[in-house]
Amino acid sequence: MKIHVKSVELPNGETLGYRERDGGDEVVVLIHGNMNSSCHWDVVLEQMGARYKLYAVDLRGFGISTYHTPIESLSDFTADVKQWVDLLGLTRFTLIGWSTGGGVAMEYTAAYPDEVTRLVLLASVSTRGYPFYEDGSNGLPDVTRRITTIEGIRSLARNTLIESANIRRDRRFMKQLYEAVIYDRNQPEEARYETYIDDILTQRNLMDVYHALNTFNVSVFDHEASPGSGAVKRIKAPVLVLRGMQDLVITEVMTRETLADLGDIAEFVPLTGCGHSPLVDDLPQLLHAIESFLGRDSSEAAPSGSTASADHTD
C-alpha cells in the first residue's frame, strides 16, 4: 500500500503537511506527539491492516507544516486539525492521539462528537495536563511549585537545554535524550532512526508546546496553571487508553487521572514491555490492541465496568 506525503493550505494561512496511506473504507486519523511529526507514525502506516485508510497529520510547527502564528494552547492545534479534516472531506473517523497528540485528540472529540467514532489515546498526556515544576534547591523539580506562565516555562533550565540543542541541530544530544526516556528499551533500526532525528530537529515551537501541555485541562478539576474546562464530559465515543508499562514520560498517576475523568466510556489496556514508544518497543502488540478495539461493534467497544486499573505491572 502506498504512502503519499502531501500538504494543504488552511483558511487560517497555515500549511499542514500530512501522510496519506491507501486502504479501505475505515478512516483513521493519527496525531503525533511533541518532538516528532507524522514521520514517526511510519511503521503504523506500513503495517496497520489494509481495511484502514490512514491519515497522519503534521501539527503546526512540526515536520513540513508551517508555523506562522505561535500557538497559545492545544486548542490551536485542534482548530488546525478541524480545518484540515474539512478540506480533506473527512466526516466520520477514528482518532488516535499519541502523547501530546492525545490532548489534541481529546479536545477534538469533545468539540466534534459527531465526527469521531472511536478515540484511542496512546501514552497520552493526562486530561489534567502535563505539569512543569520549578526546580528545587536540589536541582530536581519541586512538585509543590507548578509553573503557571510561559515565562516560567522558558526560564526552566532543562527546557532551555533541549531548545538550544534543537536550534544548533545537535543530533548527538537528541539521540542521548531519546535513549534516556523514549528509546530506553529498544531503538529503531539505524536508517529509520536517522530519519527520526532529522524530523525531531524540524520542530519550531518547543516552548509553546511545553506551555500548552502545562496549561492543558479538559477535566472538571482546576489546577494551578489552568481551570478545568470540563470538555471531557462532552466526549461520547468509546475510548481506548494505552500505556506502555515502562513509560518514563507518562506516569501511572497521569493515566489514572485520564481514566477517572473519562469514566465508563474508557477502557485501559497495558502494553507490556513497552515504554513511551510502543511503535518501536512492540508494534505487533500495539496494532493488536488498536485493531481489536476498532473491530468491535460500537455498543461493546467500551462496556460499562471495563475500565482497568493503570496500576498493572508486569
PyMOL commands that set and color helices and strands:
alter all, ss='L'
color gray80, all
select helices_A, chain A and resi 38-47+74-88+100-111+150-155+157-167+171-181+190-200+206-215+231-234+252-265+278-281+283-294+298-300
alter helices_A, ss='H'
color red, helices_A
select strands_A, chain A and resi 3-9+15-21+26-31+52-57+93-98+116-122+133-135+141-146+239-244+266-271
alter strands_A, ss='S'
color yellow, strands_A
deselect
rebuild
show_as cartoon
